[in-house]
Amino acid sequence: MLWRPPSHKRLLQIADGLTTVGSAILAYLVWDLFRLKTGIPHPITISRYTYWLVLGLSIVWVILLSLQQAYSYQRLTSLKREMKIVIKTAIYGIIALMLANFLLRFGHLPRTFVAVFGGINIGCLSIEKIILFYAARMLRKKGINRRSILIIGTGKEAERFIEIVKGNFGPGINIIGFVRTDAKDAPETKYNKKVLGNVSQIETILHENIIDEIVICSSDGNIEKVKETLESCGREGVQVRLYSDFLSGIAKKIRVDDFYGINIISFISVPDDEMALYAKRASDLFLSGILLILLSPLFLIISALIKVTSKGPIFYRWNVVGLNKKPFISWKFRTMIPNADEQKKDLMERNEMTGPVFKIKDDPRINRIGRILRKFSLDELPQLWSVFKGDMSMVGPRPAGPHELARYENWHRKKLSIKPGITCLWQVSGRNQIKDFNEWVRLDLAYIENWSLGLDLKILLRTIPAVLRGTGA
């Protein structure tokens, strides 16, 4: 939100801590009013331990916000990103609070209060962020807390960067001018700002102008030019940032890691938010465990129906590959005749799918009960055990068999960069209507590129009506 020096960071941490304390107090008042209206018999006892708990909550919330780079030095952060951080912080914090309450026994802390606190905390922190965001904008319009930036490059990257700045962050940034990366074919002005010289003159330009930061906007891949600029700015103590289509085309996210004292650039093309991935695994454990228990009577009924109506085992042993091509065994309820795999080669000419997947309408190998199980995706319920074990996730790309993997194109293999799942975009989009395997993969890759806990929840909620209607089969 702010391009933040340390003083701003401390003030924001204090503001977030106080807002969390305030939301805890407000949550208590709302919950107590709810308790009186509904006749809940046990109030929350206020003691000196309660004050320590509230103080601890505020500290934990600030730590969680810090871990998500909420206080990092980034003027170009959008309000949308601030809201995402607030929601994720509340989710992680509530999980941590419930776990701590289970282990440490804080006393009577009702789940309804925890839910009320979570909702109010999101609301209060969001309001705080919105107020600070627009307050900072007003201050910048008055010339307070602005940054002077020099842009190196005059091509399409520089143009795109300027358009983004003008459309979103203009009041906080003064563009001093531009620097050519090549002596030829460059204008004297750009966006009504002077082109101050060539990149070889960078030190002179730094001496003659007051510059807070330099943004290198170039995609020609000339590392030497970048290196020279970095060295010159390092000697002058000027912050440098790099925007490059060359780098952004390689990976979704780029991170610098400390590897035993040396800096290594990591190119990240899959989700790597550690806390969010922990939360995903925790939700997988919880949901699969609960469903395995609640659906156990249905498991027994389906098992009995399979045994009575057809010969052969109850379960189909499914050899698949998971995360990073790791093989594992999963299970489904058997919906076909015992020798179905042997008959598959005789039916290949009827395959309705393009690519390595086999699928035909009115498959003669499917038994009587199997058609019902497949229509409502009940045959996939045993995969909940694979989710519980950690081989699969509730939401993720469709698992691949070894025979399918051998026929994958190179770009298909990105599916294997995360755990496979029971449901995903392909299921809620009506996978029985998708005949092109490439389109199936594109849906899986879209899930990987846009993954979030919110997207998982949305897919799970859309899976329920898809299964009930029989359109997800």
Beta strands, then each sheet from edge to edge (+ up, - down):
strand 1: 147-152
strand 2: 173-180
strand 3: 189-190
strand 4: 193-198
strand 5: 213-217
strand 6: 239-243
strand 7: 253-259
strand 8: 262-268
strand 9: 315-321
strand 10: 327-333
strand 11: 393-395
strand 12: 421-423
sheet 1: 3+ 4- 2- 1- 5- 6-
sheet 2: 7+ 8-
sheet 3: 9+ 10-
sheet 4: 11+ 12+
end
